[in-house]
Amino acid sequence: MTLRSVDLRKESVPAVLDRVERSLGVRLDHRSMVRKRRSVGARTDRGTWVRVERRGLDRIGVQGGDGTASAEALRGIAKPAWLAGVAWRDEAEPVVWRADETELLPCSPAGNAVVTRAPELPEEWWSALNTSLDALAAQHTNRIATPDTETLTQELVTGTIRSVFPGIDATVVEWRPAHADLNWANVTAPELRVFDWEDWGMAPRGLDAATLWGASLAVPDLADRVQSERRDDLASRDGKLMTLFVAAKILGPYADPEDPRLGAARETAERVAKELQAG
């Protein structure tokens, strides 16, 4: 059976939402609903948040689709607590639906996934981010990160980087736990919470830092601040590889010619590639 391409920003899913309400024993506030390409979220009548995700069976992998629930075991990270969840196989398509109920966020997301204007971030925010990312990297998991729902393997890293930067030795040395989708739509401000943990797992050192850097490139000062705050990760060999990994997605064959990040991504990536080639 072929998986139908669905954009939940455009497609109504009333039967799915009804099932979520019955299973979790909540009422969703449709006025608060936030729709993304593969997820829908809303407040509930008991002061919590429910996120509903649609994911193809081919994207579930051996670790399942319970990223948000399994992230509850992580400690020392500024994130909303997970409270309950439900999942089921779609009757008509090779799709798994999953709903997770979490604490409400204390404030709004810092911005869109890619920002063109710097969010207002107090110094305490950067301190909390560093504490959270350092704590995450020090923990242990059997999960493998799935950025963009693709299982992050050495082969994927090598193929992505070499598609734009041929000749680079993309062998990863150090793998650490990562959020794997760290962008400005998945963090709150001015009080930090990191949310949407569906894709977390083991990844090359520096993936989260490079991902946030890539999401900041349209605002040079913000991108520089990310590089400064996470310099230990990004200056490591694996961190440089992750810089190229993120840049390759911006600059690759599906690059948007209107993307305001293109110039900055190319400039930094060419410098980093030369550093890696020089050893």
C-alpha positions as CSV (number, residue, x, y, z in Angstrom):
1,M,0.0,0.0,0.0
2,T,1.4,3.4,-1.0
3,L,1.7,6.0,1.7
4,R,-0.4,9.1,0.8
5,S,1.4,12.4,1.2
6,V,-0.6,14.5,3.7
7,D,-0.1,18.0,5.1
8,L,-2.0,18.4,8.3
9,R,-1.9,22.2,7.9
10,K,-4.4,21.7,5.1
11,E,-6.2,18.4,5.9
12,S,-9.0,18.1,8.5
13,V,-8.8,15.0,10.7
14,P,-11.9,15.1,12.9
15,A,-12.1,11.4,13.5
16,V,-8.5,11.3,14.7
17,L,-9.1,14.2,17.1
18,D,-12.3,12.5,18.4
19,R,-10.3,9.3,19.1
20,V,-7.6,11.3,20.9
21,E,-10.2,13.0,23.1
22,R,-11.9,9.6,24.0
23,S,-8.6,7.8,24.6
24,L,-7.0,10.5,26.8
25,G,-10.2,11.7,28.5
26,V,-9.8,15.3,27.5
27,R,-11.5,17.9,25.4
28,L,-9.3,19.8,22.9
29,D,-9.6,23.5,22.6
30,H,-9.8,24.0,18.8
31,R,-9.3,27.7,19.2
32,S,-5.8,27.1,20.4
33,M,-4.9,24.5,17.7
34,V,-1.5,24.7,16.1
35,R,-1.2,22.8,12.8
36,K,2.1,21.7,11.3
37,R,2.9,19.5,8.3
38,R,2.8,16.2,10.2
39,S,1.3,17.2,13.6
40,V,-1.6,19.0,15.3
41,G,-1.5,20.3,18.8
42,A,-4.0,22.0,21.1
43,R,-4.7,22.9,24.7
44,T,-7.0,20.7,26.7
45,D,-9.8,21.3,29.2
46,R,-7.5,20.2,32.1
47,G,-4.7,22.7,31.4
48,T,-2.4,20.5,29.5
49,W,-1.2,20.2,25.8
50,V,-1.8,17.4,23.4
51,R,0.3,16.9,20.3
52,V,-1.0,14.5,17.6
53,E,1.5,13.2,15.0
54,R,1.0,11.2,11.8
55,R,4.0,9.1,10.8
56,G,4.4,6.4,8.1
57,L,5.1,2.8,9.3
58,D,8.4,3.0,7.2
59,R,9.5,5.9,9.5
60,I,8.8,4.2,12.8
61,G,11.9,2.0,12.8
62,V,13.0,-0.5,15.5
63,Q,12.7,2.1,18.3
64,G,9.0,2.9,17.7
65,G,7.4,6.3,17.7
66,D,7.5,7.0,21.4
67,G,10.1,9.8,21.5
68,T,8.1,12.2,23.7
69,A,7.3,9.4,26.3
70,S,10.8,8.0,26.4
71,A,12.3,11.5,26.8
72,E,10.6,11.7,30.2
73,A,13.5,9.6,31.6
74,L,16.0,12.4,30.7
75,R,17.1,14.6,33.6
76,G,18.5,18.1,34.0
77,I,16.8,19.4,30.8
78,A,14.3,22.3,30.6
79,K,11.4,20.5,29.0
80,P,7.7,20.0,29.7
81,A,6.8,16.8,31.6
82,W,5.1,14.0,29.7
83,L,1.8,12.8,31.2
84,A,0.1,10.3,28.9
85,G,0.0,8.9,25.4
86,V,-1.9,6.8,23.0
87,A,-1.0,5.3,19.6
88,W,-2.8,3.3,16.9
89,R,-2.4,1.9,13.4
90,D,-4.5,3.6,10.8
91,E,-7.1,1.3,9.4
92,A,-6.8,2.5,5.8
93,E,-3.2,3.5,5.4
94,P,0.3,2.3,6.5
95,V,0.4,5.1,9.1
96,V,0.7,5.3,12.9
97,W,-1.1,8.0,14.8
98,R,0.3,9.0,18.2
99,A,-1.0,11.5,20.7
100,D,1.1,12.7,23.7
101,E,-0.2,14.8,26.6
102,T,2.3,17.1,28.3
103,E,2.5,20.0,30.6
104,L,1.6,23.4,29.1
105,L,4.6,25.5,28.0
106,P,5.3,28.5,30.2
107,C,5.5,30.9,27.2
108,S,5.4,30.9,23.4
109,P,7.8,29.4,21.0
110,A,10.8,31.7,20.3
111,G,10.0,31.9,16.6
112,N,9.5,29.9,13.5
113,A,11.7,27.0,12.6
114,V,13.9,29.4,10.6
115,V,13.9,33.0,11.9
116,T,14.6,36.2,10.0
117,R,14.5,38.3,13.2
118,A,16.3,37.6,16.4
119,P,14.0,36.5,19.3
120,E,14.5,38.4,22.6
121,L,16.6,36.0,24.7
122,P,17.8,37.0,28.2
123,E,21.2,35.7,29.4
124,E,19.4,33.2,31.6
125,W,17.9,31.7,28.5
126,W,21.4,30.9,27.0
127,S,22.6,29.6,30.3
128,A,19.5,27.2,30.5
129,L,20.1,26.1,26.9
130,N,23.8,25.2,27.6
131,T,22.8,23.4,30.8
132,S,20.1,21.4,29.0
133,L,22.3,20.5,26.0
134,D,25.2,19.5,28.2
135,A,22.9,17.4,30.4
136,L,21.4,15.7,27.4
137,A,24.8,14.8,25.9
138,A,25.9,13.2,29.1
139,Q,23.0,10.7,29.2
140,H,22.5,7.3,27.7
141,T,20.0,5.8,25.3
142,N,19.6,3.0,22.7
143,R,17.5,5.3,20.6
144,I,18.9,6.6,17.3
145,A,18.0,10.1,16.3
146,T,15.6,10.6,13.3
147,P,16.0,14.2,12.0
148,D,13.4,14.8,9.3
149,T,12.1,11.3,10.3
150,E,15.2,9.7,8.7
151,T,17.2,7.3,10.9
152,L,20.6,9.0,11.4
153,T,23.3,6.5,10.3
154,Q,26.8,6.9,9.3
155,E,25.7,6.3,5.7
156,L,23.1,9.1,5.9
157,V,25.7,11.5,7.3
158,T,28.3,10.6,4.6
159,G,25.7,10.7,1.7
160,T,24.2,14.0,2.8
161,I,27.6,15.7,3.2
162,R,29.2,14.3,0.0
163,S,26.2,15.3,-2.1
164,V,27.4,18.9,-1.7
165,F,31.0,18.6,-0.4
166,P,32.6,15.6,-2.3
167,G,35.8,14.3,-1.0
168,I,35.1,15.0,2.7
169,D,35.9,12.2,5.1
170,A,32.6,12.2,7.0
171,T,33.4,9.4,9.4
172,V,31.9,10.3,12.8
173,V,33.9,9.6,15.9
174,E,31.6,10.5,18.8
175,W,27.9,9.9,19.1
176,R,25.8,11.5,21.8
177,P,22.1,11.9,22.7
178,A,20.5,14.8,20.8
179,H,17.1,16.4,20.4
180,A,17.6,16.2,16.6
181,D,15.1,19.0,15.7
182,L,16.5,21.9,17.7
183,N,15.1,25.0,15.9
184,W,13.4,28.2,17.1
185,A,9.9,26.7,16.8
186,N,10.8,23.9,19.3
187,V,12.1,26.2,22.1
188,T,10.2,28.8,24.2
189,A,11.3,32.2,25.2
190,P,11.9,34.2,27.4
191,E,11.8,31.1,29.7
192,L,13.4,28.1,28.0
193,R,11.6,24.8,27.5
194,V,12.7,22.4,24.8
195,F,9.8,20.5,23.4
196,D,8.8,18.1,20.5
197,W,11.1,15.2,21.4
198,E,9.7,12.8,18.8
199,D,13.0,12.4,17.0
200,W,15.6,12.4,19.8
201,G,18.3,9.8,20.1
202,M,22.0,9.2,19.4
203,A,23.6,11.5,16.9
204,P,27.0,12.8,16.0
205,R,28.3,15.4,18.5
206,G,27.2,18.9,17.6
207,L,24.0,18.0,15.7
208,D,21.8,20.1,17.9
209,A,24.2,23.1,17.9
210,A,24.6,22.9,14.1
211,T,20.8,22.6,13.6
212,L,20.1,25.7,15.7
213,W,22.9,27.5,13.9
214,G,21.4,26.6,10.6
215,A,18.0,27.9,11.7
216,S,19.6,31.2,12.7
217,L,21.7,32.0,9.5
218,A,19.3,34.7,8.2
219,V,20.2,36.7,11.4
220,P,24.0,36.9,11.4
221,D,24.3,38.0,15.0
222,L,22.1,35.2,16.2
223,A,24.0,32.6,14.3
224,D,27.3,34.0,15.7
225,R,25.8,33.8,19.2
226,V,24.8,30.1,18.7
227,Q,28.4,29.4,17.5
228,S,29.9,31.2,20.5
229,E,27.6,29.5,23.1
230,R,28.2,26.0,21.6
231,R,31.8,26.5,20.4
232,D,33.2,23.4,22.1
233,D,30.7,21.2,20.1
234,L,31.0,23.1,16.8
235,A,34.8,23.3,16.9
236,S,35.2,19.6,17.4
237,R,35.7,17.4,14.3
238,D,32.2,15.9,14.5
239,G,30.8,19.4,15.1
240,K,32.3,20.5,11.9
241,L,30.8,17.5,10.1
242,M,27.4,18.4,11.5
243,T,27.9,22.0,10.3
244,L,28.4,20.6,6.8
245,F,25.5,18.1,7.3
246,V,23.1,21.0,8.1
247,A,24.6,23.3,5.4
248,A,24.2,20.5,2.8
249,K,20.5,20.4,3.4
250,I,20.3,24.2,2.9
251,L,22.6,24.2,-0.2
252,G,21.7,20.8,-1.8
253,P,19.7,19.9,-4.8
254,Y,16.4,21.0,-3.3
255,A,17.7,24.4,-2.2
256,D,15.2,27.2,-2.2
257,P,16.7,30.1,-4.3
258,E,14.8,32.5,-2.1
259,D,16.2,31.1,1.2
260,P,17.9,34.0,3.0
261,R,20.4,31.6,4.6
262,L,22.1,30.5,1.4
263,G,25.0,32.9,1.4
264,A,25.9,32.5,5.0
265,A,25.6,28.7,4.8
266,R,27.9,28.5,1.8
267,E,30.5,30.9,3.3
268,T,30.7,29.0,6.6
269,A,30.6,25.6,5.0
270,E,33.4,26.3,2.5
271,R,35.6,27.4,5.4
272,V,34.7,24.4,7.5
273,A,35.3,22.0,4.6
274,K,38.8,23.4,4.1
275,E,39.5,23.0,7.8
276,L,38.5,19.4,7.6
277,Q,40.5,18.7,4.5
278,A,43.5,20.3,6.1
279,G,43.2,17.9,9.0
